[in-house]
Amino acid sequence: MQRYRTLARLAFFALFVLAPPLDLFRFDLTLNHLFFLGEPWRLGFTAQSDSMEMVGSIFLRIFLPIFLVVGVGGWISWKYGRLYCGWLCPHFAVVEVVNNLMRRASGKPSLWEKQVLPEQQADGKHIPRNPWYWSVTGVVVVLISLVWAVVLLTYLLPPKDIYSNLLSFSLNRLRTRLPDAPETTHHQAQHVHLYPMP
């Protein structure tokens, strides 16, 4: 069972990392709209739309999907317990990795625990303390933090720009357009800098 749990968490973590580059799910600040399953997800109305069309579009494209996600998630939690947290959550997966390394380094799963856990576990597994694991823990924490920060950025900014800038060791200014009038040309578009000018 533990093996299947590990495989499920690895697969979901890969999905968490790959969802923005594949446009499976992300909100692009430069385009001001959502991508879902490879397609742009816009509100579907214009300034010329009447109020009922706007309300209907907002309900169908914002509130209904939220209700469905919350409803399905609640039903899965009620039916199968904490399936997401234990088997899928990418945050809990990395926390568990760090906790296991911390236990090997200090005998405690975190710095905030007061008591050292016994080396002999209830299932018969022996986990001795070894101070050499502190260096491994430090490297893993730094790498996980870097990956986490980059992945979260790709949910809001174009993943291609983020990864190409990382690979070329350059921090180009990523820009997002302010809302423009429909007749505004590309050269007249106003921009706001997400990074300060040098």
Secondary structure, 3 states (H helix, E strand, C coil): CHHHHHHHHHHHHHHHHHCCCCCCEEEECCCCEEEECCEEECCCCCCCCCHHHHHHHHHHHHHHHHHHHHHHHHHHHHHHCCHHHHHHCHHHHHHHHHHHHHHHHHCCCCCCCCCCCCCECCCCCECCCCCCHHHHHHHHHHHHHHHHHHHHHHCCCCHHHHHHHHHCCCCCCCEEECCCCCCCCHHHCCEEECCCCC
